[in-house]
Amino acid sequence: MDISTRQIRAFVAVAQLRSFTRAASLLHLSQPALTVQIHKLEALLAVRLLDRNSRTVELTRIGRELLPGFQRILRELDAVIVDTRALAQQKHGVVRIAALPSLAAGLLPELISKFHSARPGMSFVVKDVIASRVCASVLAEEVDLGITGGDDLADDLEVICRSRDQMLVIFPAQHPFSRRRRITLQDLAAQPLVLMDSETSVRAIVDAAFAGAGLVATPACEATYMMTAVGMVKAGLGVTVLPASAKEIKAEPSLKSRPIDDPSFERSIAVIKKKSRTLPPAAALFLGEIQAALA
């Protein structure tokens, strides 16, 4: 059964106005064209919907029963059309992003606040997860955009832009490192280490840097979240390595940081999406804000 919205609109207009003449004018149709639409609908349904004579138009019993359902269909369809047009005009929409926790807390809040102030109809869903989950969320299309670390990404992911993030060693204010301007890898290796989980992008950088120097990064403690690592350092369990963009560094004034005198301690930041997928209008618009911030 191939009932068209044109046929439904024709029936609803006649039913509400009780006049073919007024309904034809409302729909910008000729009366014969309107009559054809009504006849087609009745033929498809195999019932008579309207009783018409030279002066009046009345709904049949079946017509009265079907009218509320047809009116609901048109309301829902019109609402979808309005919402879609609003999305296309970038007035409304949802931006879904998966990002490394350090970037979700450091980069995104100010960007989202600025974006939302200019476009209050937009909303956001932010997943703050480790690097492997960022990529998995983008591939599964749970999110539109991902902000992750590292260079080794799946073939099905498209890198839209890249940036760099320097790594810092974090330590208590009374630590001997506080008297040094820069810290070497050998200095770091001699300390008890509070390291991030093995699935994080930060840990991958630390492990690669140590391996390149013929060393093994052996943690005294491991943590999944940077705030946990900061708490462990504050408690005197060791020193840690975190990206300079991490808000957690500034959250604890009793800790200090220094750059590590080794080019390996730098994180690549990649903004990604799934290949061959068109970004929704809201996500495409917000992408411009991210690119400008990382430029």
Secondary structure, 3 states (H helix, E strand, C coil): CCCCHHHHHHHHHHHHHCCHHHHHHHCCCCHHHHHHHHHHHHHHHCCCCEEECCCCEEECHHHHHHHHHHHHHHHHHHHHHHHHHHHHCCCCEEEEEEECHHHHHHCHHHHHHHHHHHCCCEEEEEEECCHHHHHHHHHCCCCCEEEEECCCCCCCEEEEEEEEEEEEEEEECCCHHHHCCCECHHHHHCCCEEEECCCCHHHHHHHHHHHHCCCCCCEEEEECCHHHHHHHHHCCCCEEEEECCCCHHHHCCCEEEEEECCCCCEEEEEEEEECCCCCCHHHHHHHHHHHHHHC
